[in-house]
Amino acid sequence: MSGVIVTNPPKASLAQADALAGHGVATVHEALGRTGSLGPALRPVQQGVRIAGTAVTALCWPGDNLMIHAAVEQCGEGDILVVTTTSPCTDGLFGELFATALQRRGVRGLITTTGVRDTAELRAMNFPVWSKAVSAQGTVKATGGSVNVPVAIEGRIVRPGDIVLADDDGVMCVPRERAADAIEASVARTAKEEASRAAFAGGQLGLDRYGLRETLERLGVTYRSYEEHLRDGAAP
């Protein structure tokens, strides 16, 4: 497999990434119309961490981490490295030594569809990682791939310079052109959630706040007492 290493792609601003990090994956995902998720299989190796940054992508051959070495050179302050392979791979392509090099360059974390290892060390050094697997299985460095090209994860295209947001709820991508719209929509969504939180804390029910009683009625859902339910032939 031949490939290409693209240098200096356009990027969203780190100020935009930081603004989205203040809202979190679930809120931004909802604010953008439930788009951008990279799927439920990407899980954090740590807990209680949220990051956002600009994507540097690496497309590798399964079982081969050569292009991660190439990608490190292209990474800088505020970036998040996004790694995938040409076909499914759970080998441990990434570990503590890569994290040390990336942390030195100001990289905020790793998202990978492969496996990772040295997870205790990654947690101890506070380098956040989301992966599809944890595996001690090692790799080779023998096959060409690409850096800073669009990659597909769970049907979602991640381009270099797009904003990647990750926390305990998962990982999502915001296209760099939509960053400003995403921030505006997320601010509005957060304000709406705060109002609902206050209402629920005061005792209001979601059935009333969201007008769901009318929805239940329209769908033919009825209220019956226990005795009436038994008379209707239901099991006790």
Secondary structure, DSSP 8 states (H G I E B T S, - for coil): ----B--S-----HHHHHHHHTT-HHHHHHHTTS--B--TT-EESSSS--EEEEEEEEEE-TTB-HHHHHHHHH--TTEEEEEEESS---SEEE-HHHHHHHHHTT--EEEEEEEE--HHHHHHTT--EEEEEE-----B-----EESS-EEETTEEE-TT-EEEEETTEEEEE-GGGHHHHHHHHHHHHHHHHHHHHHHHTT--HHHHTTHHHHHHHTT-----HHHHHHTT---
